[in-house]
Amino acid sequence: MLDLTSDVADLTAAVVDIRSESGDERILADAVERALSDLPHLKVSRDGDAIVARTDLGRPRRVVIAGHIDTVPIVDNVPSHVDGGRLYGCGTSDMKAGVAVQLKLAALVTEPVHDVTYVFYDNEEVDASRNGLRRLALHHPEWLAGDFAILMEPTDGVIEGGCQGTMRVRVVTRGKRAHSARSWMGENAIHGAGAVLDVLRAYTPREPEVEGLRFHEGLNAVAVEGGVAGNVIPDECAVTVNYRFAPDLSVADAEAHLREVFDGFEVMVTDAAAPARPGLDAPSAAAFVAAVGEGRARAKLGWTDVSRFSELGVPAVNYGPGDPLLAHTRDEYAEIARIREAEERMVAWLGGSR
């Protein structure tokens, strides 16, 4: 059972102590559903292990506050424990502290200045095809409708606007197979991959400003595949390149850019996810930055599910009490003061006193 009247740090500990590795979120989803169903001002719906709770007060604007309830695999870091003002445990930072703040908001703010949709979803830490927010967008897009969305990603208490897109391509070099004792009879494809690496070494990443936020792109080799046997000159080599691109580009723009950068090479896209523009000029977003972020925001240097909200036409930001540098680590923790600060700021903003 989750006690929504408890201190937010104690609630975070309770959420952490319910194991919910990706694909095994049912027990936590049941607990969240039971806790929210006891709140008369909310309508609660469920799809698989994703829980959605909504107010319906006829407010002129609706905000969506979303967080995933799954974690990466546990490594002897559950149950949680407190040490020196820090709450340790799997998922404390990414992102059960944020989920606890969501739950407290749902319980405490019964008359919010905006109508609110609280989304608790599954399978964020695994392959995108299993992502619970993706499933909701496909099956129940009306559940995610809103004027503004907040994703409780760990940001160490700083509002982060939009997100970068990501694309992986295989850049292939080809040669001619031969016996290594007579290498001059062939053409070594691995040696040919050196030209691909030369391109990467000479590449200068863009640092564009998008809607007032400075993004920093990256283009890097992340894998090299080649070789047939210890006595064979290889006839094929592939360098996998990851491109993290700013939200002033579309996926199509990013692909066109990479084909230009690797002109003369064989390029095949293997994976891509669209970026999201910051959208901080939306009235609800601007008010959130002013009230909760004290007027400050920075670019999200990575991909998050704000992209899914962007695809639905909902401007979204990342904001959470966890530290992203601690996510997925064995010694993951969240600062208790930061959790309480996030609760205080969001309760005041949603209640209209901030």
VENWOKA-V558804 format. One record per residue. N is the residue number from 0. PHI is phi in whole degrees, 0 to 359 (999 if undefined). Layout:
[[N/PHI] [N/PHI]]
This chain:
[[0/999] [1/251] [2/266] [3/283] [4/269] [5/283] [6/303] [7/298] [8/291] [9/294] [10/294] [11/301] [12/300] [13/296] [14/292] [15/297] [16/287] [17/268] [18/303] [19/208] [20/299] [21/309] [22/91] [23/226] [24/264] [25/304] [26/296] [27/292] [28/300] [29/299] [30/295] [31/297] [32/298] [33/297] [34/297] [35/287] [36/294] [37/280] [38/262] [39/293] [40/274] [41/242] [42/258] [43/251] [44/232] [45/216] [46/226] [47/60] [48/254] [49/254] [50/246] [51/233] [52/235] [53/229] [54/269] [55/217] [56/256] [57/75] [58/291] [59/291] [60/230] [61/236] [62/248] [63/249] [64/242] [65/236] [66/202] [67/268] [68/258] [69/269] [70/228] [71/289] [72/303] [73/287] [74/232] [75/58] [76/238] [77/220] [78/285] [79/286] [80/207] [81/255] [82/210] [83/60] [84/82] [85/241] [86/259] [87/263] [88/152] [89/298] [90/88] [91/304] [92/277] [93/240] [94/218] [95/289] [96/297] [97/295] [98/296] [99/298] [100/298] [101/304] [102/297] [103/295] [104/301] [105/300] [106/277] [107/276] [108/262] [109/275] [110/232] [111/292] [112/288] [113/241] [114/294] [115/232] [116/243] [117/261] [118/240] [119/239] [120/235] [121/254] [122/57] [123/276] [124/275] [125/234] [126/308] [127/302] [128/295] [129/261] [130/300] [131/294] [132/291] [133/299] [134/297] [135/297] [136/297] [137/281] [138/269] [139/221] [140/301] [141/294] [142/291] [143/258] [144/294] [145/182] [146/266] [147/195] [148/228] [149/237] [150/259] [151/279] [152/296] [153/296] [154/228] [155/60] [156/80] [157/249] [158/289] [159/240] [160/269] [161/61] [162/195] [163/284] [164/273] [165/223] [166/216] [167/244] [168/229] [169/257] [170/257] [171/255] [172/246] [173/238] [174/218] [175/224] [176/288] [177/202] [178/287] [179/293] [180/286] [181/231] [182/299] [183/293] [184/277] [185/239] [186/220] [187/278] [188/292] [189/294] [190/300] [191/296] [192/292] [193/301] [194/293] [195/295] [196/294] [197/298] [198/299] [199/294] [200/296] [201/273] [202/285] [203/251] [204/295] [205/287] [206/228] [207/284] [208/262] [209/238] [210/52] [211/88] [212/247] [213/268] [214/258] [215/230] [216/282] [217/210] [218/225] [219/216] [220/288] [221/239] [222/195] [223/227] [224/237] [225/181] [226/110] [227/244] [228/198] [229/293] [230/234] [231/233] [232/286] [233/286] [234/256] [235/208] [236/216] [237/232] [238/255] [239/274] [240/242] [241/253] [242/246] [243/258] [244/240] [245/288] [246/283] [247/275] [248/246] [249/269] [250/300] [251/296] [252/298] [253/297] [254/297] [255/298] [256/296] [257/293] [258/294] [259/288] [260/299] [261/256] [262/303] [263/96] [264/254] [265/277] [266/238] [267/229] [268/284] [269/250] [270/195] [271/203] [272/220] [273/288] [274/279] [275/226] [276/288] [277/301] [278/64] [279/283] [280/275] [281/297] [282/306] [283/293] [284/293] [285/298] [286/294] [287/294] [288/298] [289/295] [290/277] [291/266] [292/266] [293/53] [294/84] [295/249] [296/208] [297/227] [298/285] [299/274] [300/266] [301/163] [302/256] [303/222] [304/288] [305/300] [306/299] [307/293] [308/294] [309/301] [310/296] [311/271] [312/82] [313/249] [314/298] [315/216] [316/232] [317/258] [318/203] [319/200] [320/280] [321/284] [322/261] [323/297] [324/289] [325/262] [326/301] [327/74] [328/271] [329/297] [330/261] [331/303] [332/209] [333/230] [334/288] [335/299] [336/298] [337/290] [338/296] [339/294] [340/297] [341/297] [342/299] [343/300] [344/294] [345/285] [346/297] [347/295] [348/294] [349/288] [350/275] [351/89] [352/261] [353/230]]
